[in-house]
Amino acid sequence: MLLNGLNLTDDEKLFQKTLDTLRGILVRPSHHPVSSQRVTRNSVILESLAQKIRANESKLANMMVEQTHRPLASCLTEIRRSVQTLEKTRDAAHKLCEPRAYDFSDALQGGHTSLSQRFTYAPLFAITPFNFPLNLTLHKIAPAIALGVPFICKPPLQSLELFSLMNDWLIECGLESDSFAFYFASNEGLSRALAHLPAPLISFTGSRQVGFQLKQKYWDRRLILELGSTATSIVCNDVPKWELERLSQDLAKSAFGNSGQSCISLQHLLLENDIADDLIAHLKYTASTLARERDPNSPETVVGPLVGRAAFDKALNLLNQALECGAQVWSAGEHNPVEHHLAPTIVVYPNTQARTLDQIRLTREEAFAPIICIHRVPQNTNVEKLADLVQRFDANIHASIFTYQSKRARQFYETLPCRTVLWNEVPSWRADEMPYGGIQLSWNEGRLQNAGLLGDEGPYQTMLEFTVERLFVLP
């Protein structure tokens, strides 16, 4: 069902009525074994929804452009990925049904064998972001549908029309209307609802600030948090100069695509001195080319407007602060605050000294804007020093290295505490079925590091989070 709670906080009776409806979903039976029969039945819903999305690709893309002002090409890519997310979730759910057995025959208290099966244990309350509204929402609710878990999803406010359509399609595909809800609410309404609802399982994708507030307030609930990152690439001096032009195009699209509004968009680029000047020149040329087309409806547009004025102002403040700290700031055109359009921007750090890095906010703050920060490093810097530098950027979800030295690439992978390291690929590359997220929470010099995710994402990994393994010990 679709619940519009945007104007309910001032009307207590209507708010309580909405809470009763949401509570009815959350108290539905949600503890059951993950069986082949149940998964096969629910897979039909996923397949039917995938068919509807595929058949209405153009309609959905135009709707998303109108609602979010994102470039058409980005919206089309998201829709195609959404279909694949549904298909991969269906396949992963069947894998989860595979039985397991344990042999405890050598236990000191007497031997036994045990059967194992996964069980769902709670309904889901999902909170999803604006940047890829359809696909990132499906990453949460498709596993719930496959497992038969009731869910409430609070989608981004910009996508009311899109999820009104998704609501109708899910019912047409066979999902019971009283087993789920898309709940549109302001931040205040969401906070009030969570405070009054029995929501033991919460999955949130969004800002680190809000994620930590949820963790602090609802410490006694199961939280899955995807809180972003500042993705990093390293380009080593063994990359031939004749490759730099092509590489600059890939790096620019990784940094500026979807206006940098992705938690794995390239934000920090480390360049060894030999190739730094040439690659920076190529990047400026590519950025200027990308900046020429701004119309979101054009299939050629890569860099569209930011989500709103607050996002634009934040990005501009980060650039001004970097400039005050001695960085060079170059933009491929004029910024437009009225249209919330930030031109692709390159920030060249004055040095990589710890004091300089700590002073500039862009070092650790996720810009979520078309901004790339460039750092020059000496030739053949050892992998340990490179990894230490990348850690300062909090690139805990994705990082990449461009080199033809396989040993160096492998050392970087083994040394950097980052969930995914890509070799000769930009950090914004992602397959929807892959495990996804940060590594851990740790303190370093009084600061919280590696806070990209609590819990796990990816269809199979998400279903592991939504279930618990139970044992049946045999006599």
Backbone torsions as a table, in degrees:
resi	resn	phi	psi	omega
1	MET	NA	162.9	179.7
2	LEU	-114.3	125.2	-180.0
3	LEU	-121.8	121.5	178.5
4	ASN	-100.4	102.4	-178.8
5	GLY	-105.0	22.0	-174.1
6	LEU	-66.3	-31.6	-175.4
7	ASN	-115.5	22.5	-173.8
8	LEU	-93.9	-13.9	-173.9
9	THR	-67.0	-22.2	178.9
10	ASP	-90.8	-10.1	-179.5
11	ASP	-115.9	97.4	-171.1
12	GLU	-63.7	-38.4	-178.8
13	LYS	-64.9	-44.7	178.7
14	LEU	-66.2	-37.3	179.1
15	PHE	-63.7	-43.7	179.5
16	GLN	-65.8	-36.1	177.7
17	LYS	-63.8	-41.3	177.4
18	THR	-65.1	-40.6	177.7
19	LEU	-61.2	-39.8	178.9
20	ASP	-62.6	-38.4	178.5
21	THR	-66.1	-45.5	178.8
22	LEU	-64.6	-39.3	179.9
23	ARG	-63.4	-34.3	178.4
24	GLY	-62.1	-33.1	176.6
25	ILE	-72.6	-41.4	-174.5
26	LEU	-73.8	-17.5	179.4
27	VAL	-99.9	4.7	174.9
28	ARG	-65.1	151.0	178.2
29	PRO	-55.9	127.1	-176.3
30	SER	-135.2	7.8	179.4
31	HIS	-108.3	106.8	-179.5
32	HIS	-157.9	159.0	179.9
33	PRO	-70.9	148.7	174.6
34	VAL	-83.6	97.8	-174.6
35	SER	-108.2	156.2	178.2
36	SER	-61.6	-37.6	-179.4
37	GLN	-63.2	-46.1	-179.3
38	ARG	-66.4	-44.8	-178.1
39	VAL	-65.3	-40.5	178.7
40	THR	-62.0	-42.2	178.6
41	ARG	-64.1	-43.8	-178.3
42	ASN	-74.6	-23.7	177.7
43	SER	-63.3	-29.5	177.8
44	VAL	-61.4	-37.5	178.0
45	ILE	-64.5	-45.0	179.4
46	LEU	-63.0	-42.7	-179.9
47	GLU	-65.3	-40.0	179.6
48	SER	-67.0	-40.5	178.4
49	LEU	-65.7	-40.8	177.7
50	ALA	-59.6	-40.7	178.8
51	GLN	-64.2	-41.4	179.6
52	LYS	-65.4	-42.3	179.5
53	ILE	-65.1	-43.4	179.9
54	ARG	-63.0	-40.5	-177.2
55	ALA	-73.0	-20.9	-177.8
56	ASN	-114.8	31.5	-175.2
57	GLU	-56.0	-49.6	-177.0
58	SER	-65.1	-42.7	179.5
59	LYS	-60.6	-46.7	-179.3
60	LEU	-65.7	-41.1	-179.1
61	ALA	-61.9	-46.3	179.5
62	ASN	-64.4	-36.2	177.5
63	MET	-64.1	-42.6	-179.0
64	MET	-68.4	-38.1	176.9
65	VAL	-61.8	-43.6	-178.5
66	GLU	-65.8	-38.7	-176.0
67	GLN	-80.4	-39.3	-172.1
68	THR	-110.8	-11.5	-178.5
69	HIS	61.5	21.7	173.8
70	ARG	-77.2	155.4	178.7
71	PRO	-59.7	144.2	-178.4
72	LEU	-57.3	-43.2	-178.3
73	ALA	-60.6	-39.4	178.8
74	SER	-65.4	-40.9	179.7
75	CYS	-65.7	-41.8	178.8
76	LEU	-62.7	-42.0	178.0
77	THR	-62.3	-41.8	179.7
78	GLU	-62.7	-40.9	-179.4
79	ILE	-63.8	-42.4	179.4
80	ARG	-67.2	-36.2	175.9
81	ARG	-68.0	-33.2	179.6
82	SER	-62.9	-40.1	176.6
83	VAL	-60.9	-44.4	179.9
84	GLN	-66.4	-35.9	177.1
85	THR	-59.8	-42.9	178.0
86	LEU	-63.1	-42.9	-178.7
87	GLU	-67.4	-43.1	-179.9
88	LYS	-68.4	-32.7	176.7
89	THR	-66.6	-42.5	176.3
90	ARG	-56.4	-47.9	-178.4
91	ASP	-65.3	-40.8	-178.5
92	ALA	-67.0	-34.1	179.9
93	ALA	-63.9	-40.3	177.3
94	HIS	-64.4	-36.3	178.0
95	LYS	-63.7	-34.0	-177.5
96	LEU	-68.8	-21.3	-179.3
97	CYS	-77.1	-14.0	-175.5
98	GLU	-61.1	127.1	-176.7
99	PRO	-72.1	156.2	176.0
100	ARG	-130.9	157.1	176.9
101	ALA	-136.9	147.9	178.6
102	TYR	-121.8	143.4	177.0
103	ASP	-110.4	109.2	177.9
104	PHE	-110.7	34.3	-173.2
105	SER	-66.5	-20.3	-178.4
106	ASP	-100.5	15.0	179.1
107	ALA	-63.4	141.3	-176.1
108	LEU	-64.4	-28.2	-177.9
109	GLN	-91.4	14.4	-179.4
110	GLY	113.2	141.2	-172.6
111	GLY	-84.6	147.1	176.0
112	HIS	-149.9	161.8	165.5
113	THR	-114.0	162.4	-175.7
114	SER	-142.3	141.9	169.9
115	LEU	-95.1	153.5	-177.2
116	SER	-133.1	139.0	174.9
117	GLN	-147.9	148.0	178.6
118	ARG	-91.0	143.9	179.8
119	PHE	-125.9	141.8	167.8
120	THR	-74.4	155.6	-173.5
121	TYR	-137.1	-9.5	-176.6
122	ALA	-163.8	151.9	170.7
123	PRO	-70.5	163.9	-173.9
124	LEU	-109.7	137.4	168.1
125	PHE	-117.2	110.0	-175.2
126	ALA	-108.4	140.5	177.0
127	ILE	-126.1	119.0	-170.1
128	THR	-119.1	156.5	-171.3
129	PRO	-93.8	175.5	-175.4
130	PHE	-86.7	-22.7	-165.2
131	ASN	-71.5	-37.8	172.5
132	PHE	-134.0	73.2	-165.9
133	PRO	-60.8	-41.5	-175.8
134	LEU	-74.6	-53.4	-174.0
135	ASN	-66.8	-42.7	-178.4
136	LEU	-71.3	-27.0	172.6
137	THR	-70.0	-42.7	178.7
138	LEU	-64.2	-30.0	176.8
139	HIS	-61.9	-22.0	179.0
140	LYS	-99.0	-45.3	-172.1
141	ILE	-86.8	-25.9	178.7
142	ALA	-62.8	-45.1	174.5
143	PRO	-60.2	-36.5	177.9
144	ALA	-64.4	-43.1	178.3
145	ILE	-62.7	-45.7	-179.0
146	ALA	-59.3	-36.6	-177.3
147	LEU	-88.6	-9.3	-176.5
148	GLY	77.8	31.2	-179.2
149	VAL	-94.1	124.4	174.4
150	PRO	-61.2	146.8	-178.6
151	PHE	-146.8	151.5	167.3
152	ILE	-117.8	132.6	179.6
153	CYS	-124.9	125.8	173.7
154	LYS	-99.2	98.1	-178.7
155	PRO	-81.0	173.2	176.7
156	PRO	-65.4	144.4	-175.6
157	LEU	-64.3	-24.9	-178.7
158	GLN	-69.8	-9.9	-169.4
159	SER	-117.1	34.2	-178.7
160	LEU	-59.1	-46.9	-178.6
161	GLU	-64.7	-40.9	-179.5
162	LEU	-60.4	-45.6	-176.0
163	PHE	-83.3	-16.4	167.3
164	SER	-63.5	-41.0	177.5
165	LEU	-67.9	-44.0	178.5
166	MET	-60.3	-38.5	178.5
167	ASN	-59.5	-47.9	-179.9
168	ASP	-64.0	-42.3	-177.8
169	TRP	-65.1	-40.6	-179.7
170	LEU	-62.4	-39.8	178.1
171	ILE	-66.6	-42.6	177.4
172	GLU	-62.9	-31.1	-179.4
173	CYS	-80.0	-7.0	174.4
174	GLY	113.1	3.5	178.2
175	LEU	-80.1	130.5	-178.1
176	GLU	-62.5	131.9	-173.5
177	SER	-66.6	-24.6	-179.4
178	ASP	-94.4	11.1	178.5
179	SER	-103.5	-0.8	-179.2
180	PHE	-155.4	163.7	175.2
181	ALA	-155.5	140.3	165.4
182	PHE	-98.3	115.7	-172.7
183	TYR	-111.3	108.6	178.4
184	PHE	-92.0	122.9	-176.7
185	ALA	-152.5	155.9	172.2
186	SER	-72.1	170.9	177.6
187	ASN	-59.7	-37.8	178.5
188	GLU	-65.6	-44.4	179.5
189	GLY	-64.6	-38.6	177.9
190	LEU	-63.9	-44.5	-179.0
191	SER	-61.9	-42.9	178.6
192	ARG	-65.2	-41.1	-178.6
193	ALA	-63.7	-46.4	-179.5
194	LEU	-62.1	-34.9	-179.0
195	ALA	-67.3	-24.3	-175.6
196	HIS	-108.5	-2.8	-174.0
197	LEU	-107.2	144.7	174.9
198	PRO	-81.1	77.9	-177.1
199	ALA	-110.7	88.9	-175.5
200	PRO	-77.5	-14.8	-178.3
201	LEU	-126.6	113.8	-176.7
202	ILE	-122.6	128.8	176.0
203	SER	-119.1	122.8	-173.0
204	PHE	-129.4	133.8	169.3
205	THR	-122.6	124.1	-177.8
206	GLY	170.5	-152.5	-173.4
207	SER	-73.3	153.6	179.2
208	ARG	-64.2	-38.4	-178.9
209	GLN	-59.7	-48.6	-179.5
210	VAL	-68.3	-39.1	179.8
211	GLY	-60.2	-43.6	179.7
212	PHE	-69.4	-32.3	175.4
213	GLN	-63.5	-41.7	177.4
214	LEU	-63.4	-43.4	-179.0
215	LYS	-63.6	-39.3	-179.1
216	GLN	-69.8	-39.8	-175.5
217	LYS	-79.9	-37.8	-175.2
218	TYR	-115.9	50.3	-177.7
219	TRP	-63.5	-22.9	-177.1
220	ASP	-90.1	7.5	177.8
221	ARG	-113.8	162.5	177.8
222	ARG	-82.2	116.5	-179.0
223	LEU	-115.4	135.9	171.3
224	ILE	-116.6	115.2	-172.3
225	LEU	-121.2	124.1	170.9
226	GLU	-112.1	108.5	-165.9
227	LEU	-114.3	16.8	173.2
228	GLY	87.3	-179.4	-173.1
229	SER	-168.3	173.5	171.0
230	THR	-121.7	88.4	-173.2
231	ALA	-62.3	146.2	-172.3
232	THR	-131.2	145.3	170.5
233	SER	-126.6	147.7	174.5
234	ILE	-119.6	129.7	175.4
235	VAL	-113.9	115.4	-176.8
236	CYS	-86.7	160.9	-173.3
237	ASN	-75.8	-3.2	176.6
238	ASP	-85.3	-3.1	174.0
239	VAL	-71.7	123.9	-176.5
240	PRO	-61.7	146.0	-178.1
241	LYS	-64.5	-27.7	179.2
242	TRP	-71.0	-10.9	177.4
243	GLU	-92.3	-12.3	-170.0
244	LEU	-65.8	-34.7	-179.5
245	GLU	-63.9	-48.2	178.2
246	ARG	-63.8	-41.1	-179.7
247	LEU	-63.2	-38.6	-179.9
248	SER	-61.5	-34.6	178.6
249	GLN	-66.6	-42.3	178.2
250	ASP	-65.9	-43.4	-179.2
251	LEU	-65.4	-40.1	-179.8
252	ALA	-64.2	-43.0	179.0
253	LYS	-66.6	-33.6	177.1
254	SER	-66.8	-37.2	-178.0
255	ALA	-83.0	-39.1	-170.5
256	PHE	-104.3	-14.8	-179.8
257	GLY	-60.0	141.3	-175.3
258	ASN	54.5	29.4	-179.6
259	SER	57.7	31.0	178.6
260	GLY	71.5	9.5	-175.9
261	GLN	-89.0	67.1	177.6
262	SER	-150.7	143.6	-177.1
263	CYS	-73.8	-7.3	174.9
264	ILE	-122.6	21.5	171.6
265	SER	-68.5	145.8	-177.1
266	LEU	-67.8	120.7	178.6
267	GLN	-114.8	-31.7	-179.1
268	HIS	-122.9	131.9	-179.4
269	LEU	-126.8	116.6	178.4
270	LEU	-97.3	125.4	-177.7
271	LEU	-122.6	126.8	172.7
272	GLU	-71.0	146.8	-165.5
273	ASN	-55.3	-37.3	-175.8
274	ASP	-57.8	-35.5	-174.8
275	ILE	-109.4	0.2	-172.3
276	ALA	-62.0	-51.9	-175.5
277	ASP	-61.5	-43.9	-179.3
278	ASP	-64.5	-43.8	-177.3
279	LEU	-69.5	-37.0	177.1
280	ILE	-62.5	-41.5	178.6
281	ALA	-62.4	-42.9	177.8
282	HIS	-65.0	-39.1	179.2
283	LEU	-63.4	-41.0	179.1
284	LYS	-64.0	-40.7	179.3
285	TYR	-64.9	-44.9	179.9
286	THR	-64.7	-41.7	178.9
287	ALA	-61.5	-41.2	178.4
288	SER	-62.9	-38.7	178.2
289	THR	-65.3	-44.4	-179.4
290	LEU	-66.4	-29.5	-176.1
291	ALA	-75.4	-13.7	-176.1
292	ARG	-67.9	-32.7	-176.4
293	GLU	-106.9	119.7	-176.9
294	ARG	-118.5	-10.1	-176.4
295	ASP	-71.8	115.8	-178.4
296	PRO	-59.6	-25.2	-178.3
297	ASN	-79.8	-10.1	178.8
298	SER	-82.3	132.2	178.2
299	PRO	-65.9	-12.0	-178.9
300	GLU	-88.6	-12.5	-175.3
301	THR	-74.2	131.7	177.1
302	VAL	-111.0	-39.2	-176.5
303	VAL	-107.9	105.0	177.2
304	GLY	-99.8	-167.1	179.2
305	PRO	-76.0	160.9	172.7
306	LEU	-75.9	169.3	-170.7
307	VAL	-66.7	-26.6	-178.4
308	GLY	-172.4	178.5	-177.2
309	ARG	-65.6	-35.9	179.9
310	ALA	-62.8	-40.8	178.1
311	ALA	-65.7	-39.4	178.1
312	PHE	-63.5	-47.5	-178.4
313	ASP	-63.3	-39.6	179.0
314	LYS	-62.1	-46.0	-179.5
315	ALA	-62.4	-42.5	-179.7
316	LEU	-65.3	-38.5	177.9
317	ASN	-64.8	-39.4	177.5
318	LEU	-62.6	-41.0	179.3
319	LEU	-66.1	-44.0	-179.8
320	ASN	-64.5	-38.1	179.5
321	GLN	-67.4	-38.4	177.0
322	ALA	-64.1	-39.3	178.7
323	LEU	-62.6	-41.2	179.2
324	GLU	-65.1	-26.6	-179.1
325	CYS	-89.8	7.6	174.8
326	GLY	101.1	2.9	179.1
327	ALA	-78.1	154.4	172.5
328	GLN	-92.6	129.8	-177.5
329	VAL	-120.3	121.4	-179.6
330	TRP	-124.9	130.7	-180.0
331	SER	-120.8	143.3	-177.5
332	ALA	-90.1	56.1	179.1
333	GLY	130.9	-175.4	-178.0
334	GLU	-86.8	142.3	171.5
335	HIS	-81.4	146.1	-179.1
336	ASN	-125.5	98.4	-177.4
337	PRO	-67.2	-27.7	-179.0
338	VAL	-66.2	-43.3	179.8
339	GLU	-92.6	3.6	-179.4
340	HIS	59.1	35.5	-175.8
341	HIS	-105.1	115.7	175.9
342	LEU	-102.3	122.4	179.5
343	ALA	-65.6	148.7	175.8
344	PRO	-51.3	130.1	-171.3
345	THR	-130.4	137.6	178.2
346	ILE	-113.6	126.7	178.1
347	VAL	-113.1	118.7	178.6
348	VAL	-102.7	116.0	-179.4
349	TYR	-69.1	145.6	179.7
350	PRO	-68.3	-32.1	178.1
351	ASN	-166.0	177.3	-179.7
352	THR	-110.8	24.1	176.8
353	GLN	-68.3	147.4	-175.7
354	ALA	-57.7	-39.8	-177.8
355	ARG	-63.3	-42.5	179.4
356	THR	-65.3	-44.8	-179.5
357	LEU	-61.1	-41.5	-178.1
358	ASP	-70.5	-28.3	-179.6
359	GLN	-72.1	-36.3	-173.8
360	ILE	-86.9	122.4	-174.8
361	ARG	-63.8	-31.4	-178.9
362	LEU	-62.6	-17.2	179.8
363	THR	-58.1	-44.0	-174.6
364	ARG	-119.5	-18.6	179.8
365	GLU	-83.0	134.3	177.5
366	GLU	-74.0	117.3	-176.4
367	ALA	-69.6	-39.2	-175.5
368	PHE	51.8	47.4	-176.1
369	ALA	-158.0	165.1	-178.5
370	PRO	-75.4	71.1	-177.4
371	ILE	-129.9	132.5	174.4
372	ILE	-125.3	131.8	-179.2
373	CYS	-104.2	128.3	-175.8
374	ILE	-110.2	134.3	-179.7
375	HIS	-126.8	124.6	175.6
376	ARG	-86.0	134.7	177.6
377	VAL	-128.0	152.7	-179.1
378	PRO	-62.6	160.7	178.1
379	GLN	-59.3	141.1	172.6
380	ASN	52.2	38.4	174.4
381	THR	-59.2	134.5	-176.1
382	ASN	-67.5	157.0	-171.8
383	VAL	-63.1	-35.8	-179.0
384	GLU	-62.0	-41.6	179.1
385	LYS	-68.6	-38.2	176.6
386	LEU	-62.5	-42.7	-179.7
387	ALA	-64.9	-39.9	177.3
388	ASP	-61.3	-39.4	-179.6
389	LEU	-67.6	-44.3	-179.7
390	VAL	-64.0	-35.9	178.1
391	GLN	-60.7	-33.4	178.6
392	ARG	-65.6	-23.5	179.4
393	PHE	-84.9	-6.3	-177.5
394	ASP	61.5	39.7	178.1
395	ALA	-86.8	70.3	-169.1
396	ASN	-95.5	-7.9	178.8
397	ILE	-96.7	-62.1	179.0
398	HIS	-129.0	141.2	169.4
399	ALA	-145.5	155.5	-178.7
400	SER	-139.8	159.3	178.6
401	ILE	-136.0	135.6	176.9
402	PHE	-109.7	111.6	179.8
403	THR	-162.1	156.9	173.9
404	TYR	-100.7	7.5	177.7
405	GLN	-97.2	102.5	-176.5
406	SER	-61.9	-35.9	179.2
407	LYS	-62.8	-42.0	-179.6
408	ARG	-67.1	-40.6	178.4
409	ALA	-62.1	-43.5	-179.9
410	ARG	-65.1	-40.9	178.0
411	GLN	-62.0	-39.8	179.0
412	PHE	-62.9	-43.2	178.3
413	TYR	-61.7	-41.9	-176.6
414	GLU	-76.6	-25.3	-174.4
415	THR	-90.6	-38.3	-173.8
416	LEU	-80.2	124.1	177.2
417	PRO	-78.4	70.3	-176.7
418	CYS	-126.8	143.2	-173.7
419	ARG	-63.2	-44.4	-178.1
420	THR	-132.4	128.2	173.6
421	VAL	-113.2	128.8	-179.2
422	LEU	-108.3	136.1	-178.8
423	TRP	-104.7	121.6	-179.0
424	ASN	53.8	42.7	175.7
425	GLU	-149.2	149.3	-179.7
426	VAL	-72.3	153.0	-175.3
427	PRO	-71.4	-14.5	-179.9
428	SER	-81.0	-3.1	176.7
429	TRP	-69.5	134.8	178.4
430	ARG	-153.2	132.8	168.1
431	ALA	-96.4	134.5	-171.5
432	ASP	-67.0	-19.5	179.7
433	GLU	-89.5	-5.4	-175.1
434	MET	-77.9	152.4	171.2
435	PRO	-59.5	143.5	-171.0
436	TYR	-147.1	137.5	174.3
437	GLY	145.7	-175.1	179.5
438	GLY	-85.5	-170.9	-175.7
439	ILE	-101.7	-57.3	-168.7
440	GLN	-165.3	173.1	169.9
441	LEU	-107.3	129.3	178.6
442	SER	-149.2	156.8	178.3
443	TRP	-104.9	137.4	176.5
444	ASN	-143.0	118.8	179.6
445	GLU	54.8	40.8	176.2
446	GLY	78.5	9.7	-178.6
447	ARG	-123.2	148.3	177.8
448	LEU	-80.1	127.2	-178.4
449	GLN	-121.7	164.2	174.0
450	ASN	51.2	49.4	-176.4
451	ALA	-103.9	35.2	-175.7
452	GLY	-69.0	-31.0	-175.7
453	LEU	-162.5	140.3	167.9
454	LEU	-113.8	114.5	-171.3
455	GLY	104.6	-167.2	-174.0
456	ASP	-139.6	153.6	176.9
457	GLU	-130.1	174.6	-165.5
458	GLY	103.9	141.7	-172.6
459	PRO	-51.1	-51.6	-177.7
460	TYR	-67.0	-44.0	-178.5
461	GLN	-65.2	-37.5	178.6
462	THR	-63.7	-40.7	179.2
463	MET	-68.0	-29.7	171.8
464	LEU	-64.1	-38.5	178.5
465	GLU	-67.5	-33.0	-176.9
466	PHE	-84.0	-2.4	-176.9
467	THR	-132.5	169.4	176.6
468	VAL	-133.6	141.7	178.0
469	GLU	-81.5	127.7	177.1
470	ARG	-117.9	144.4	-177.9
471	LEU	-108.5	146.6	172.9
472	PHE	-121.3	97.8	-175.9
473	VAL	-78.9	123.9	-174.8
474	LEU	-91.5	154.5	-178.8
475	PRO	-69.5	NA	NA
